[in-house]
Amino acid sequence: MHDGIEQELLTLARRGVDAATRAGAHQAEVYASAERVVKVGFARNDLDTVSTARETTLGVRVFVDGRLGFATTNRAEDLPALAAEAVQLARSSPPDPHNGLPEPIDVPATGNLVEPSLLSLGPQELARMGAELLAMVRGLRDPRVPDGQVSVDTMDLSLHDEARAVASSTGVAQAFRGALASGGIFGMALLDGQPGSFSYDGDVARHPDALWPLLDASFRRFATNCLGALGAGRGESFRGPILVPAEVISDLLVGHLVEALSADAVRQGTSPFAGRVGQRIAVPGFTLVEGGAGLPGHPLCPFDREGLPRQRIALVEDGVLQGFLYDSYEARHAGVRSTGHAGGGATSLPTVSAACLSLDPGHAPLDELRRMDRGIVVTRFSGAVDATSGDFSGVVKGGFLVERGEARPVQETTLSGNLWQALQQVSGVSVETTLLQGTQRYPALRIEDISVTAG
Amino acid sequence: MSIPRPQGPPGAWFDQRFGVGPELLRRVMQAALHSGADDCDLYFEHAASTSVSLSDHKVNAASTRVDLGMGVRVVVGDQVGFAFTEELTAEAMIAAARTAAEIAAHGGQREVTGPVAVRISDWTPVTHPWDRVDMETRVAMVRGWEQRAFQRDPRVARVETHLADAAKVVMIVRPDGRLVEDWRPMTQGYVLTTAVDGDLRESSSYNVAGRAGLEYYDEGRQARLVDQAVDRTVFLLRAGKPPAGEMPVVLAAGPSAILLHEAIGHGMEADFNRKGTSIYASRMGQRIASEHVTIVDDGTIPGSRGAVNVDDEGNPGQRTTLVEGGVLRSYMHDEISARHYGVAPTGSGRRQGFRHAPLPRMRATVMEPGPHDPAEIIASVKRGIYCQTFSNGQVHIGGGDFAFYMKTGFLIEDGKLTMPIKDVNVIGNGPEALERIDMVGNDTVIDEGGWTCGKDGQGVPVSQGMPTVRVGRLNVGGVG
């Protein structure tokens, strides 16, 4: 993509707003995005796919008498016709008094996030880097099982160059361009032809020099998990502590908590935290922050799907609930201001979502937290959570049973309990934190009194 | 916006609207094969969809989506070069073709033959296409569903309804000259209800989907869509959890087939076998299930969500017998795996759209009826569970280990369905579970719900069906 593409998208978005207004929209917004992706994929330890993609998407949101219509296309030529169709859709829809577009709010000028040398990463260089990482991972060994070797199911490296713009009839006008490179790896280790539990890892970088060290660390973590899961034995059934490393925090806990702290869940009556701002919902020391326009040192696009500034919000501070995440619809409904947490892209309507999250570190070294009399280290969790009640049950894949401080891999172990009670049962937060995908930073948590059933 | 059924000869849709005619196709194909390759295909797609959603009586969205583009795939051995463009100009398409060809620097030679239109069967009998349905009709339908849901049970506190329809025209061109054009309609109706009784709050949903027009929503189907959503939700208010442990599990006819798809079907997709990651990789011709078990993957069920007139590599939709009387007979093949195994493609090469390269995928995966009466199957279990519906699951395709979340079911005690149960993990291994199926009902039901199968980041519409079956033992993650 060429320099200035985000400004061209903004011009296009403004033209779409004009077209929708001419077609009869009382309010109109166009969100435009353009993306270039270069990707190399490896499968079963060999180069499998090289692909490139370039696409543009446009989303038109209009309101007529508080009635919503939405249309999306990947053809700029279609924009006037689509804007008119969105108006038609709106006229057929029932009205909602809370519908509407937000008034503009100043967005801090952080500029684009494009490192020019990253943009020159081509398929050949990504393929070469991938082949070296693959060889590195395949060469790693665990002294406990020296004959075990990692087998990579799929691995990919890619470059994403993205521009976005949003304009509206209320005066919102924002444009941004950012690029990042990423890598992911998925597979398991084999011992005498027998597979262990599978694992996944990956990371992202905005500078080419950072890509190798980040992927090297991520893929080593993947290999350690795969090899560590070999030779798993039968576990035990008990009630006791689990150690949840940073990589699993989102799947097991924070992802569900943030869902329940979204204003739409509060409005729909599915959040157990409605009306509890100012109350203690977790142990002291538990501080969950939505980082707004990026975690420290890891900036993101400074505006949300509606062109409003993404704000940093402490959701839970020292165990006390501070507030919820809002987009403009939910804010209007609740009679507050949007926190800039409208998520989504050109092909979908805005919905409340978090862009980046962190949990504050604690004071306990990770090694100390792992020294349990009897407990489970959760390396991957696959299960279901009822976000309303907090009841969860699921399977730990490739987990470890720790007894008197000694860890051994165990076959599938089922965990069950209640997440919202678990927030009050956190007995330790590690001093170490891990940054994941540039958008999440978590310590490890030890949580007491979870029901553990051997598989 | 809706895309009507094309009236012109194959190839006319893209030629007349976007200027993509035979000469341009030949030039793009030549660019894709300029370094030589074993195979190549050009895939064009013009798609449009409309959806209407209603919740809380008022919060709603009516939306439409239009998508146009083409993808070029170049194959050398097992390796794939792929690129797509949204601009159907000669310059953009030839640039995409040359990018895709980068992988083929040392490939073989392949002659390019001018495109020749091929006619195909049609498994999508639409009588009332969506391009002739106005927005008011759609809105009235979702409002009617909402109203019926609130009326069905006083405990219903919240309702979400959703109606979507889509259609696409695709054109596939291959180096041997084949040019295929296909029209692919689809619709889905969805109702989610939340019921409250004292402190208890439960949600559940039901949906129906098929390659059909408005005629699909006859009175009976619309009533069933709503009533099933409500009945499943209020069922949860009185359901408990079964005891945990290993026990016989009876899978109900119809919705349980998601297990068949996830835990067994994926292992029979040829790419997992070609790469050696499936447990079925070396089992062709061997017994892998009891003699009562026959499984087909069928792209020819009229109106089915998984029906394919032609797959996304230009091969006709067909019915593939995967397991016959317990013996593994065939994998599902795309062109790459068919060449690898030296067999004919099974019409299973599918892709989400022009942004993706095709892979071997399922269509409608169905276990054929067996010899047993479903009542006899339930009566045979002293203590176990009867699984009616599932909400989600996790499966490791290679080894086949799965954990499925059973949403609704019953405890079976002394051959009778007793306590209603909900929300338990059923954990096992697909191939082992298949081996342990010891009774197969004579009541195969094809699930009318819409499922989208995800694989390698691509979603494709699928369907599945099965009769009531008994699995000798599976792990149930209940209470204690």
Chai-1 contact restraints between the chains, C-beta under 6 A:
chainA,res_idxA,chainB,res_idxB,connection_type,confidence,min_distance_angstrom,max_distance_angstrom,comment,restraint_id
A,R44,B,K275,contact,1.0,0.0,6.0,A-B,restraint_1
A,T49,B,V80,contact,1.0,0.0,6.0,A-B,restraint_2
A,V50,B,G81,contact,1.0,0.0,6.0,A-B,restraint_3
A,V50,B,I103,contact,1.0,0.0,6.0,A-B,restraint_4
A,S51,B,F82,contact,1.0,0.0,6.0,A-B,restraint_5
A,T52,B,A83,contact,1.0,0.0,6.0,A-B,restraint_6
A,T52,B,T99,contact,1.0,0.0,6.0,A-B,restraint_7
A,A53,B,F84,contact,1.0,0.0,6.0,A-B,restraint_8
A,E55,B,E86,contact,1.0,0.0,6.0,A-B,restraint_9
A,L68,B,A61,contact,1.0,0.0,6.0,A-B,restraint_10
A,G69,B,A62,contact,1.0,0.0,6.0,A-B,restraint_11
A,F70,B,A61,contact,1.0,0.0,6.0,A-B,restraint_12
A,F70,B,S63,contact,1.0,0.0,6.0,A-B,restraint_13
A,A71,B,T64,contact,1.0,0.0,6.0,A-B,restraint_14
A,T72,B,R65,contact,1.0,0.0,6.0,A-B,restraint_15
A,T73,B,V66,contact,1.0,0.0,6.0,A-B,restraint_16
A,N74,B,D67,contact,1.0,0.0,6.0,A-B,restraint_17
A,N74,B,E86,contact,1.0,0.0,6.0,A-B,restraint_18
A,R75,B,L68,contact,1.0,0.0,6.0,A-B,restraint_19
A,D78,B,V66,contact,1.0,0.0,6.0,A-B,restraint_20
A,E85,B,T64,contact,1.0,0.0,6.0,A-B,restraint_21
A,L89,B,A62,contact,1.0,0.0,6.0,A-B,restraint_22
A,S92,B,M135,contact,1.0,0.0,6.0,A-B,restraint_23
A,S92,B,E136,contact,1.0,0.0,6.0,A-B,restraint_24
A,S92,B,V139,contact,1.0,0.0,6.0,A-B,restraint_25
A,S93,B,N60,contact,1.0,0.0,6.0,A-B,restraint_26
A,S93,B,A62,contact,1.0,0.0,6.0,A-B,restraint_27
A,P94,B,K58,contact,1.0,0.0,6.0,A-B,restraint_28
A,P94,B,N60,contact,1.0,0.0,6.0,A-B,restraint_29
A,D96,B,K58,contact,1.0,0.0,6.0,A-B,restraint_30
A,D96,B,V59,contact,1.0,0.0,6.0,A-B,restraint_31
A,P195,B,G399,contact,1.0,0.0,6.0,A-B,restraint_32
A,F198,B,H396,contact,1.0,0.0,6.0,A-B,restraint_33
A,L349,B,A61,contact,1.0,0.0,6.0,A-B,restraint_34
A,S382,B,Q394,contact,1.0,0.0,6.0,A-B,restraint_35
A,S382,B,A403,contact,1.0,0.0,6.0,A-B,restraint_36
A,A384,B,Y405,contact,1.0,0.0,6.0,A-B,restraint_37
A,T388,B,R201,contact,1.0,0.0,6.0,A-B,restraint_38
A,S393,B,N425,contact,1.0,0.0,6.0,A-B,restraint_39
A,S393,B,G477,contact,1.0,0.0,6.0,A-B,restraint_40
A,V395,B,A403,contact,1.0,0.0,6.0,A-B,restraint_41
A,T414,B,G477,contact,1.0,0.0,6.0,A-B,restraint_42
